[in-house]
Amino acid sequence: MTEIADPQTQPLELPLVGLEARKVSAWFGQRKVLERVSLDMPSGTVTALIGPSGCGKSTFLRILNRMHEMVPGAALSGEVLLAGQDIYHPSQRPQQVRSRIGMVFQKPNPFPTMSIYDNVTSGLRLAGIRVRDKDSVVESCLRRASLWDEVRDRLSTPGGSLSGGQQQRLCIARSLAVSPDVLLMDEPCSALDPTSTRRVEETIAEISSQVTIVIVTHNMQQAQRVSHYCAFFLAGAGEPGGIVESGPTRRVFEDPQDSRTADYVHGRFG
């Protein structure tokens, strides 16, 4: 069982790690859904994946932490590099990869009957990580997820008692507890009201200097608000998805190089 230091004893600045996809293609059975996708997701930044439904964004996101291979009949080619090492190399264990590359899903999924406190520490137990002071870890992660002030006096209440937006931030806190290098988010605000969405976006901004974030979103305003870099995915009729254009978010939205990108970000389709 691994032991990690308490938050108070960790260095103030930890080395940040980015992700890089190289010529990633993906299949579900005989159907090819992604075609040679290459993308650099720099450390300590937020990269937004945008594009219409069915173009492969969520599939690509799941490839980034080896969830794609859990689907029967799924296959892929190419490389995904974390700190220069291919996460699909035979020496890499999927569970270890997923502890370094966390995932926050579209629908908040806390353990509903488990307490708020135990929800945060559940990831540590599943990863076999031992800490000296769980109370400090719980407080630190809830603070980073902008939830501490709202729940500090009811840590023993069930996670399912929280509002939708609070549950999503609890899931973020749970993911942060294992100190991931990367946090993947699959439309984390799509089921939330505007106020809860704002709080989650504030949390993303707060933690983006501490962990590399990749987010799928259909909300163009959200992509502009939260991301530093952006990749526009598109799939033709009967064709696999791929990246049309990527780069700094401001350039992709204000000076796109491809007319299809301009049409999408300006709401002319999708």
N, C-alpha and C positions, 0 to 999 in steps of 0.2 A: 504493500500500500504506500502510495506517494504521500509525502508531507510537504505542505507549502507554508511559507511564512505568513504571519498575520499582516494585514494591510498596513498597520502602523510601522512595521519594520521593513517593508519593501522600499526599494529606491523610489524616489519621486518620479523619475523618468525611466520607464522601461523601454527596451529596444522594441520598435514597432516592426511588424512583418506585413508585407504585401502579398498579393496573389497574382499569378500570371497564368492565363490559359493559352495554350499553343495548339492551333489547328485541331480543335475539339469537334468531333462529329459524334452524333448519337442516333440510336435506333430504338424503336419499340417493335420487336419482332423484325419483320421485313420492311417496316416503314421507317424511312430516314427522316428525323425531325430536326436535326441540326447539321449544318455543313461547314466544316473547317473554321470554327470560330476562334479567333485569337483576340485576347484582351488583356491589357495591363491594368491591374487594380492597385494603385499605389498605397503604400503603408500610411496609416494615419489620416486617411481621406474617406469620403463617402462617394461611391460610384453607383449611379442610378441606371437600371436597365429599363428602357421604355420600349413601347411598341404595341401594336394591336394584339388582341387575344389570339392564341394559337400560333405565335411566331417562335416559341421556344424559350422564352425568358425564364419561366419557372423551371423548365427542364435543365437549362444551363445552370441556374442557381443550385439545384439539387446535385448536379454533377460536381459542384465546387466543394461539397463535403461528403461525397460518396454515398449519397442517398439514392441516386439514380440506379445504382446496381442492385438495390433492394427490390426493384420492380421485376417480376418474372418476365423473361424474354428481352430485357433491356440490355443494350450493349453500347460501347463507345470506343473511340480511338482518339489519340492525341495525348497531351500532357496537361496537368494542372500543377503548377509549381508553387509551393509554400516555402518561403525562405530558400528558394533555389532547388528544393527537393520535390520530386514528383510524388504526389500523394497516392498515386495508383501503383507505385513501385511495389513489387512483392514483399519488400521488407516493411512496408507501412501497414499497420493494423487499422482497419476501419474505425474501431472505437477510439483509438488514440487520435486519429485524424479529426473525428467529430468533436472531441474534447477541445481541440485547438481551433476548430472552425465551427462555431455554434450556429444555431438556426432559430429564428423567431418566425412563427407561421402566421398565415393570414387571419385565422381565428384564434383568439387567446386560448391557450390550453394549459392553465395551471391545474394541479391536482385539486379538484374542487373540495374534497373533504379534509385535505391536509392543511394544516395551519399555514399562515403566511410565512412564519419563521421556517417551518419544515419544507415549504416549497422552495425557498431560497437554497437551503442546504441539501436538497434532494439530488441536485446535480453532482455535488461533491461525493455523496455516497455512491451514486451510480458509476462515477469515474474512479472510485477507490482512492480519493484524495483525503488525507487527514490534515486537519488544521488545529492549532493549539487553542484558538479562541474563536469559537463559532459565532459568539455574540458580535464580535468586532467585524467578522466577515459579513454577517447579515446586515448590520448597520451600514457598512461601507457600500455594499452592493445596492441596497435600497436607496441610499443617498445618490449613488451614481445614476440610478434609474429614476430619480426625482420623485420617489415615493415615500421616503422615510417620514417626512413631516405629516403625511396623511395617515400612516398606519402605525407609528411608533408606539401608540398606547393600546394597540389591539393585535399584536403579533401572534397571539394564540388563536385568533379567530380563523375560520376556514378561508382559504384563498377564493373559493367560489362565492363568498359574500361580497367581494369587491365589485365595483362597476366594471364595464367592459374595458374602458381605458386604463383603469387601475390594474386589471388583470393582465393587460398587455405589458404594462411596465413591470409587473411582477415577473412575467416570463423573461423580460430583458434582464432583470436582476438575477434570476435563476441562471441564465446563460452566462452572465458576467462572473458568477461565483467560482467558476472553474478557470478563470483568467484566460479566456480564449485570445488567440492572435487576431482572429477574424470573426465578425458577426454578420450572418446572412439574414435578410429580412424579406419575406415574401408578402408583399402588400400588407404591411402590418397595421395600416390605418383604414383599410377598406370597409371594415364593419363598425367603425367608430364615428361618433358625432364630432362636429367641428372643434368643440372645446377639448375633447379627449385627443383628437388628432394633433392639435397644437401642443399639448403636453408631451405626446410621444415624439413629435418633431423637435421639441426643445431638448428632450432626452438624447436624441440622436446627435444634435449639435454639441451637447455637453460631453458625450463620450467619444466623439469622432477623433479627438486628439489622442485618445488612449487605446483605441482598437480600430482596425480597418473594417469598414462597413460596406456591404454590397446590398442594395435594396431594389426590389422590383416594385414599380408603381405605375398605375395607369393615370395618375393625377399629374398633369404637366406642371401645374403650379407648385405642387409638392416637390417634384424633381428639381425645379429651379431653386426652391427654398433650401433644400437640405443637402444637395449633392455638389461635389467639386468637379466630378467627371461624369460623363453620360455616354451610354451606348444605345443606339437605336437599332432594334431588331425588326426584321420583316421577313415574311415568307410569301412566296408566290403561290398561286393556285396549284395544289398538288406537289409543291416543291418544299424542301426543307428550309427551316429558318436560318438566318445568318445576320451578321452585323452589316448594316448599310453604312453607318458612320459612327465614329466615336471621338471623344476629345473632351476638353474642358467644357463644362456645362454652359457657360456663358456663350462660348463660340457656337456650340451645337444649336442653341436656341436663337441666338441673334445673328449668326452668320453661317448657317449650314451650307455645306459644300455640295450636297446632293438635293435635288428638287423634291425627292420623296421624303427626305427628312423635313424640309421646309413645310411641305403639305401636312405632315403629321403633327409637328409641334405647333402649327398654327390652326389646327383643328379642322383641316379640310377633308380628313378621313380618319377612320379608327375609332 
